[in-house]
Each structure stands twice: as structure tokens, then as C-alpha cells.
């Protein structure tokens, strides 16, 4: 059984791993640039070193090893992020998902408002969810606004509000299931 607390932790891991990937890119780019330059400069640098009586430090093999290590690390993290995104998608589309809404709603400006239990916030869940849906936060589906802090339903009647919420979340899940298949 999946819940938003688990998804929040998973979303945090996804974002942290993406930051790691972003940090690898400049290093890999720098190593590739230096590897590209070595053959272009090798002859001149080695002849110059010989003429001046100093040694030429050809770092090509060292840079090749660094490049391979960075590429391996990048590949592992990319696979981890891919697996984590698959897991996120599977969990959020589960029919057994638990969304920890406080069952006591409040009517505000003619709308039914549900807060998350214990005033929890699910910022990271919504970052990933919005990314998957190609939308911005808060998510608005029909008359239901889902945000990291609350759910607001354009309905005063509590039963009708619950029905709209269930239908809207099912629509989100169905959209994600289509994306999951592709």
C-alpha cells in the first residue's frame, strides 16, 4: 500500500539524484574537452619539454580513466532515477494509494477545503507529479485544486465534494497510466 509520505521521500531521492547528475555533467564535459585537446597539443608539448630539458606529463590515460568513472557513475545514477520514477508512477497510480487528508473539511468561500493530516506538506510529490503531467502546481482538475498543502473543491456539499475529489484523482491516475504505458 502506497501513501504520500512514501512518495514524498521517493520524490526527494529523485531530486537529489538529479542534482548529482547535474554535477557530473560539467566534470564530464571538462574531461572530454581536455581529452580532445591532448592529441592536438601532444606533439608540440612533448617536443617543447624535450627541448627545455623537462619532462612531458601525458595525462591521456589518467583522463580516460576519470572519464570512464564519470560515465559509469552517470549511467548508474540515470538508471536509479529511471527506476525511482517508475516506482513513483506505479505508486501514485495504485488503486490502494492513501492520501492523508484530514477527514474534517472546512467550508471556505463556498468551497470545501481539506488539509493534509498533521499539517503535512508534500512539496516534492507535487514537483514530480506536475512534471509527469506537464502541468504547474497547484494541479487543477475540473473543480478540484490539489496542492502540496491542501485540496480545495469548488463545492459546498461535502458528499459532492468527495465525489469530485475521487473523480479528479482517478482522472490524474488514468492520465499517468497512459504515460506509464508509453
Backbone as CSV, one residue per row, in Angstrom:
resi,resn,N_x,N_y,N_z,CA_x,CA_y,CA_z,C_x,C_y,C_z
1,UNK,0.843,-1.173,0.000,0.000,0.000,0.000,0.890,1.240,0.000
2,UNK,0.565,2.169,-0.850,1.369,3.366,-1.021,0.702,4.558,-0.340
3,UNK,1.532,5.477,0.092,0.984,6.699,0.652,1.844,7.891,0.267
4,UNK,1.320,9.072,0.497,2.014,10.290,0.104,3.318,10.487,0.879
5,UNK,3.401,9.980,2.099,4.647,10.091,2.873,5.774,9.348,2.180
6,UNK,5.490,8.134,1.722,6.483,7.357,0.973,6.837,8.076,-0.327
7,UNK,5.814,8.582,-1.015,6.058,9.282,-2.275,6.879,10.551,-2.079
8,UNK,6.668,11.225,-0.966,7.458,12.430,-0.670,8.935,12.062,-0.516
9,UNK,9.207,10.998,0.225,10.594,10.543,0.397,11.200,10.132,-0.942
10,UNK,10.441,9.419,-1.746,10.918,8.986,-3.062,11.178,10.185,-3.970
11,UNK,10.292,11.166,-3.931,10.460,12.367,-4.752,11.714,13.144,-4.336
12,UNK,11.993,13.177,-3.045,13.216,13.836,-2.558,14.441,13.105,-3.104
13,UNK,14.425,11.778,-3.054,15.552,10.992,-3.584,15.742,11.249,-5.074
14,UNK,14.655,11.306,-5.811,14.738,11.562,-7.255,15.413,12.901,-7.502
15,UNK,14.977,13.924,-6.786,15.545,15.248,-6.989,17.012,15.323,-6.561
16,UNK,17.362,14.629,-5.488,18.765,14.613,-5.065,19.636,13.912,-6.106
17,UNK,19.144,12.817,-6.662,19.910,12.108,-7.685,20.029,12.927,-8.972
18,UNK,19.007,13.691,-9.278,19.085,14.576,-10.441,20.134,15.661,-10.231
19,UNK,20.248,16.143,-8.996,21.287,17.135,-8.694,22.671,16.514,-8.857
20,UNK,22.813,15.259,-8.416,24.093,14.567,-8.612,24.424,14.466,-10.095
21,UNK,23.428,14.120,-10.896,23.628,14.032,-12.344,24.054,15.376,-12.917
22,UNK,23.387,16.424,-12.475,23.719,17.762,-12.956,25.152,18.139,-12.575
23,UNK,25.628,17.638,-11.450,27.002,17.908,-11.032,28.030,17.117,-11.831
24,UNK,27.634,15.973,-12.335,28.550,15.142,-13.127,28.766,15.737,-14.515
25,UNK,27.734,16.308,-15.084,27.799,16.822,-16.450,28.955,17.792,-16.689
26,UNK,29.135,18.827,-15.849,30.255,19.749,-16.101,31.623,19.056,-15.991
27,UNK,31.753,18.142,-15.050,33.026,17.424,-14.886,33.313,16.569,-16.113
28,UNK,32.309,15.883,-16.586,32.468,15.038,-17.760,32.786,15.882,-18.990
29,UNK,32.130,16.994,-19.113,32.383,17.905,-20.231,33.818,18.423,-20.195
30,UNK,34.289,18.778,-19.001,35.654,19.271,-18.841,36.676,18.193,-19.219
31,UNK,36.448,16.967,-18.744,37.363,15.865,-19.068,37.364,15.595,-20.567
32,UNK,36.206,15.605,-21.182,36.127,15.380,-22.633,36.870,16.463,-23.412
33,UNK,36.738,17.696,-22.965,37.436,18.794,-23.622,38.955,18.606,-23.492
34,UNK,39.406,18.255,-22.303,40.853,18.065,-22.096,41.365,16.871,-22.888
35,UNK,40.574,15.809,-22.974,40.967,14.644,-23.782,41.052,15.007,-25.259
36,UNK,40.176,15.846,-25.711,40.187,16.287,-27.106,41.422,17.142,-27.410
37,UNK,41.841,17.941,-26.432,42.975,18.841,-26.630,44.320,18.112,-26.627
38,UNK,44.440,17.031,-25.867,45.735,16.353,-25.725,46.337,15.944,-27.071
39,UNK,45.604,15.238,-27.930,46.213,14.873,-29.216,46.610,16.087,-30.060
40,UNK,45.877,17.178,-29.924,46.190,18.382,-30.683,47.459,19.064,-30.175
41,UNK,47.724,18.924,-28.899,48.867,19.611,-28.275,50.035,18.678,-27.970
42,UNK,49.819,17.374,-28.018,50.809,16.398,-27.564,52.169,16.574,-28.239
43,UNK,52.185,16.676,-29.545,53.458,16.771,-30.268,54.228,18.010,-29.844
44,UNK,53.579,19.158,-29.868,54.253,20.410,-29.508,54.710,20.383,-28.054
45,UNK,53.839,19.934,-27.164,54.193,19.916,-25.746,55.360,18.964,-25.466
46,UNK,55.351,17.785,-26.074,56.434,16.825,-25.810,57.755,17.303,-26.406
47,UNK,57.712,17.882,-27.599,58.945,18.413,-28.202,59.465,19.579,-27.369
48,UNK,58.569,20.455,-26.939,58.978,21.590,-26.116,59.614,21.105,-24.819
49,UNK,59.006,20.117,-24.173,59.547,19.574,-22.927,60.930,18.986,-23.162
50,UNK,61.088,18.259,-24.255,62.390,17.662,-24.567,63.433,18.751,-24.807
51,UNK,63.047,19.800,-25.549,63.985,20.894,-25.871,64.402,21.681,-24.631
52,UNK,63.507,21.752,-23.653,63.824,22.542,-22.456,64.377,21.681,-21.335
53,UNK,64.502,20.392,-21.607,65.071,19.509,-20.610,64.122,19.156,-19.480
54,UNK,62.857,19.305,-19.707,61.884,18.926,-18.681,61.093,17.713,-19.168
55,UNK,60.291,17.195,-18.299,59.521,16.007,-18.689,58.109,16.425,-19.125
56,UNK,57.570,15.643,-20.034,56.210,15.883,-20.515,55.265,14.930,-19.795
57,UNK,54.275,15.495,-19.156,53.303,14.699,-18.410,52.080,14.471,-19.287
58,UNK,52.041,13.333,-19.942,50.918,12.976,-20.804,49.833,12.357,-19.922
59,UNK,48.782,13.105,-19.679,47.740,12.682,-18.754,46.593,11.960,-19.467
60,UNK,46.798,11.548,-20.713,45.731,10.958,-21.502,45.104,9.741,-20.817
61,UNK,45.918,8.786,-20.386,45.366,7.568,-19.771,44.668,7.884,-18.444
62,UNK,45.200,8.820,-17.689,44.567,9.233,-16.433,43.196,9.863,-16.705
63,UNK,43.138,10.721,-17.721,41.870,11.355,-18.076,40.873,10.348,-18.633
64,UNK,41.350,9.365,-19.373,40.473,8.302,-19.880,39.829,7.541,-18.725
65,UNK,40.606,7.260,-17.694,40.074,6.556,-16.517,39.039,7.417,-15.797
66,UNK,39.340,8.705,-15.645,38.397,9.623,-14.999,37.106,9.683,-15.814
67,UNK,37.237,9.756,-17.120,36.066,9.804,-17.997,35.215,8.542,-17.829
68,UNK,35.864,7.390,-17.832,35.133,6.133,-17.687,34.412,6.076,-16.337
69,UNK,35.101,6.504,-15.275,34.487,6.511,-13.944,33.268,7.440,-13.899
70,UNK,33.401,8.619,-14.499,32.286,9.567,-14.522,31.122,9.023,-15.351
71,UNK,31.419,8.415,-16.486,30.363,7.846,-17.326,29.662,6.698,-16.615
72,UNK,30.429,5.862,-15.921,29.817,4.764,-15.161,28.914,5.302,-14.048
73,UNK,29.411,6.299,-13.338,28.627,6.906,-12.258,27.359,7.549,-12.825
74,UNK,27.497,8.248,-13.934,26.351,8.890,-14.573,25.313,7.840,-14.988
75,UNK,25.771,6.766,-15.584,24.862,5.711,-16.033,24.122,5.082,-14.845
76,UNK,24.839,4.830,-13.762,24.205,4.240,-12.577,23.145,5.165,-11.992
77,UNK,23.460,6.444,-11.912,22.502,7.397,-11.347,21.316,7.574,-12.291
78,UNK,21.556,7.619,-13.595,20.452,7.715,-14.552,19.521,6.517,-14.419
79,UNK,20.089,5.331,-14.267,19.265,4.140,-14.112,18.485,4.189,-12.795
80,UNK,19.141,4.673,-11.745,18.483,4.809,-10.445,17.302,5.777,-10.539
81,UNK,17.510,6.924,-11.188,16.434,7.903,-11.349,15.303,7.300,-12.182
82,UNK,15.654,6.588,-13.234,14.648,5.933,-14.073,13.821,4.948,-13.244
83,UNK,14.500,4.125,-12.463,13.815,3.148,-11.609,12.937,3.845,-10.561
84,UNK,13.457,4.928,-9.983,12.697,5.665,-8.973,11.458,6.319,-9.598
85,UNK,11.604,6.843,-10.802,10.451,7.446,-11.479,9.408,6.375,-11.802
86,UNK,9.862,5.208,-12.229,8.926,4.104,-12.480,8.183,3.733,-11.200
87,UNK,8.913,3.675,-10.110,8.303,3.333,-8.821,7.303,4.408,-8.402
88,UNK,7.686,5.670,-8.574,6.792,6.778,-8.245,5.499,6.652,-9.051
89,UNK,5.640,6.414,-10.332,4.486,6.279,-11.217,3.605,5.099,-10.813
90,UNK,4.234,3.988,-10.476,3.461,2.814,-10.036,2.709,3.089,-8.744
91,UNK,3.380,3.747,-7.815,2.764,4.014,-6.515,1.641,5.049,-6.613
92,UNK,1.861,6.106,-7.381,0.850,7.168,-7.463,-0.386,6.690,-8.222
93,UNK,-0.216,5.702,-9.093,-1.355,5.191,-9.859,-2.009,3.981,-9.202
94,UNK,-1.498,3.567,-8.063,-2.060,2.419,-7.355,-3.485,2.717,-6.891
95,UNK,-4.333,1.751,-7.037,-5.710,1.897,-6.547,-5.741,1.872,-5.018
96,UNK,-4.647,1.444,-4.392,-4.571,1.370,-2.930,-3.859,2.566,-2.306
97,UNK,-3.627,3.614,-3.082,-2.894,4.764,-2.554,-3.677,5.426,-1.419
98,UNK,-2.932,5.877,-0.436,-3.536,6.585,0.694,-3.087,8.038,0.635
99,UNK,-4.063,8.907,0.527,-3.806,10.345,0.526,-4.236,10.836,1.899
100,UNK,-3.284,11.256,2.718,-3.598,11.547,4.125,-4.344,12.868,4.350
101,UNK,-5.552,12.930,3.802,-6.375,14.118,4.031,-7.060,14.010,5.381
102,UNK,-7.119,15.128,6.066,-7.886,15.187,7.310,-9.356,15.035,6.915
103,UNK,-10.065,14.072,7.472,-11.450,13.844,7.059,-12.397,15.001,7.396
104,UNK,-11.964,15.885,8.283,-12.796,17.034,8.651,-12.514,18.182,7.698
105,UNK,-13.485,18.448,6.850,-13.328,19.524,5.885,-13.773,20.852,6.477
106,UNK,-13.398,21.919,5.788,-13.803,23.269,6.167,-14.421,23.900,4.926
107,UNK,-15.500,24.619,5.120,-16.106,25.349,4.012,-15.527,26.761,4.044
108,UNK,-14.884,27.153,2.939,-14.262,28.479,2.853,-14.627,29.082,1.500
109,UNK,-15.243,30.225,1.515,-15.659,30.919,0.295,-16.494,30.026,-0.618
110,UNK,-17.370,29.239,-0.035,-18.250,28.374,-0.808,-17.555,27.139,-1.379
111,UNK,-16.358,26.845,-0.885,-15.603,25.688,-1.356,-15.260,24.794,-0.178
112,UNK,-15.146,23.497,-0.462,-14.754,22.540,0.567,-13.237,22.417,0.546
113,UNK,-12.638,22.571,1.708,-11.175,22.535,1.813,-10.767,21.396,2.751
114,UNK,-9.867,20.570,2.252,-9.286,19.503,3.059,-7.792,19.794,3.222
115,UNK,-7.342,19.781,4.441,-5.904,19.884,4.727,-5.364,18.475,4.871
116,UNK,-4.053,18.346,4.726,-3.426,17.048,4.988,-3.314,16.870,6.497
117,UNK,-3.407,15.624,6.936,-3.306,15.328,8.368,-1.993,15.866,8.936
118,UNK,-2.068,16.304,10.158,-0.900,16.823,10.885,-0.235,17.986,10.151
119,UNK,-1.004,18.697,9.345,-0.493,19.840,8.561,0.728,19.481,7.722
120,UNK,0.766,18.231,7.253,1.881,17.808,6.407,1.851,18.557,5.092
121,UNK,3.024,18.644,4.484,3.165,19.262,3.169,3.861,18.257,2.266
122,UNK,3.465,18.253,1.014,4.004,17.298,0.051,4.554,18.025,-1.178
123,UNK,5.462,18.944,-0.915,6.062,19.766,-1.970,6.693,18.911,-3.067
124,UNK,7.480,17.949,-2.677,8.238,17.161,-3.642,7.357,16.218,-4.451
125,UNK,6.310,15.700,-3.827,5.353,14.868,-4.562,4.775,15.681,-5.715
126,UNK,4.424,16.919,-5.434,3.800,17.745,-6.457,4.793,18.216,-7.512
127,UNK,6.049,18.372,-7.150,7.060,18.698,-8.163,7.114,17.585,-9.209
128,UNK,7.222,16.344,-8.746,7.320,15.200,-9.657,5.986,14.960,-10.366
129,UNK,4.901,15.039,-9.645,3.577,14.818,-10.230,3.291,15.837,-11.331
130,UNK,3.576,17.090,-11.070,3.356,18.137,-12.081,4.264,17.918,-13.291
131,UNK,5.480,17.509,-13.030,6.407,17.217,-14.128,5.851,16.097,-15.007
132,UNK,5.388,15.035,-14.387,4.841,13.906,-15.147,3.614,14.307,-15.963
133,UNK,2.812,15.188,-15.406,1.591,15.617,-16.090,1.831,16.778,-17.048
134,UNK,2.995,17.404,-16.942,3.279,18.561,-17.793,2.463,19.782,-17.389
135,UNK,2.152,19.879,-16.110,1.357,20.986,-15.591,2.112,21.688,-14.474
136,UNK,1.581,22.827,-14.053,2.212,23.535,-12.943,1.377,23.343,-11.685
137,UNK,2.022,23.597,-10.555,1.360,23.453,-9.261,0.714,24.784,-8.903
138,UNK,-0.449,24.772,-8.336,-1.260,23.634,-7.936,-1.940,23.000,-9.148
139,UNK,-2.215,21.713,-9.015,-2.921,20.983,-10.068,-4.409,21.309,-9.972
140,UNK,-4.990,21.655,-11.091,-6.425,21.910,-11.119,-7.032,20.957,-12.133
141,UNK,-7.886,20.078,-11.643,-8.568,19.117,-12.490,-10.055,19.306,-12.249
142,UNK,-10.697,19.790,-13.282,-12.122,20.129,-13.203,-12.309,21.125,-12.068
143,UNK,-13.064,20.807,-11.058,-13.331,21.753,-9.963,-12.514,21.441,-8.716
144,UNK,-11.408,20.730,-8.895,-10.593,20.319,-7.747,-9.177,20.866,-7.913
145,UNK,-8.710,21.563,-6.879,-7.346,22.067,-6.874,-6.556,21.277,-5.842
146,UNK,-5.524,20.585,-6.330,-4.661,19.813,-5.435,-3.341,20.564,-5.307
147,UNK,-2.925,20.788,-4.080,-1.668,21.490,-3.842,-0.877,20.730,-2.779
148,UNK,0.356,21.143,-2.557,1.165,20.473,-1.537,0.636,20.624,-0.111
149,UNK,-0.272,21.584,0.106,-0.740,21.839,1.465,-2.215,21.538,1.698
150,UNK,-3.001,21.504,0.614,-4.431,21.294,0.784,-5.088,20.894,-0.536
151,UNK,-6.341,20.475,-0.412,-7.181,20.178,-1.570,-8.413,21.070,-1.439
152,UNK,-8.676,21.835,-2.488,-9.817,22.747,-2.486,-10.769,22.311,-3.601
153,UNK,-12.016,22.107,-3.230,-13.016,21.613,-4.169,-14.137,22.640,-4.290
154,UNK,-14.424,23.015,-5.513,-15.455,24.026,-5.770,-16.840,23.420,-5.571
155,UNK,-17.152,23.153,-4.327,-18.431,22.519,-3.978,-18.657,22.703,-2.484
156,UNK,-19.878,23.105,-2.118,-20.203,23.274,-0.692,-20.665,21.977,-0.046
157,UNK,-21.382,21.174,-0.804,-21.901,19.920,-0.263,-20.752,18.927,-0.089
158,UNK,-20.588,18.407,1.120,-19.440,17.545,1.428,-19.421,16.257,0.603
159,UNK,-20.580,15.640,0.433,-20.623,14.406,-0.359,-20.242,14.681,-1.809
160,UNK,-20.809,15.739,-2.388,-20.471,16.099,-3.770,-18.986,16.456,-3.893
161,UNK,-18.439,17.103,-2.870,-17.011,17.460,-2.878,-16.155,16.193,-2.879
162,UNK,-16.531,15.235,-2.054,-15.784,13.968,-2.017,-15.844,13.268,-3.364
163,UNK,-17.021,13.276,-3.959,-17.199,12.639,-5.258,-16.327,13.320,-6.321
164,UNK,-16.290,14.634,-6.306,-15.454,15.370,-7.262,-13.971,15.072,-7.029
165,UNK,-13.589,14.995,-5.780,-12.192,14.681,-5.478,-11.812,13.306,-6.009
166,UNK,-12.634,12.310,-5.714,-12.360,10.940,-6.170,-12.271,10.905,-7.695
167,UNK,-13.214,11.533,-8.376,-13.218,11.542,-9.837,-11.992,12.252,-10.404
168,UNK,-11.623,13.367,-9.804,-10.453,14.119,-10.279,-9.165,13.332,-10.081
169,UNK,-9.036,12.710,-8.909,-7.805,11.950,-8.670,-7.746,10.725,-9.581
170,UNK,-8.900,10.108,-9.830,-8.931,8.986,-10.775,-8.526,9.442,-12.171
171,UNK,-8.923,10.639,-12.552,-8.538,11.182,-13.857,-7.020,11.395,-13.925
172,UNK,-6.452,11.904,-12.849,-4.996,12.074,-12.787,-4.314,10.716,-12.925
173,UNK,-4.801,9.742,-12.174,-4.212,8.400,-12.239,-4.329,7.807,-13.645
174,UNK,-5.479,7.963,-14.281,-5.657,7.420,-15.631,-4.718,8.084,-16.631
175,UNK,-4.534,9.379,-16.500,-3.588,10.104,-17.368,-2.169,9.562,-17.162
176,UNK,-1.805,9.344,-15.896,-0.470,8.823,-15.595,-0.312,7.381,-16.087
177,UNK,-1.365,6.595,-16.017,-1.300,5.220,-16.518,-1.051,5.200,-18.022
178,UNK,-1.644,6.129,-18.729,-1.400,6.236,-20.179,0.068,6.576,-20.416
179,UNK,0.600,7.529,-19.651,2.019,7.885,-19.778,2.920,6.698,-19.429
180,UNK,2.503,5.936,-18.437,3.297,4.789,-17.986,3.412,3.741,-19.096
181,UNK,2.332,3.560,-19.850,2.345,2.567,-20.925,3.214,2.979,-22.091
182,UNK,3.379,4.282,-22.263,4.157,4.789,-23.422,5.618,4.867,-23.142
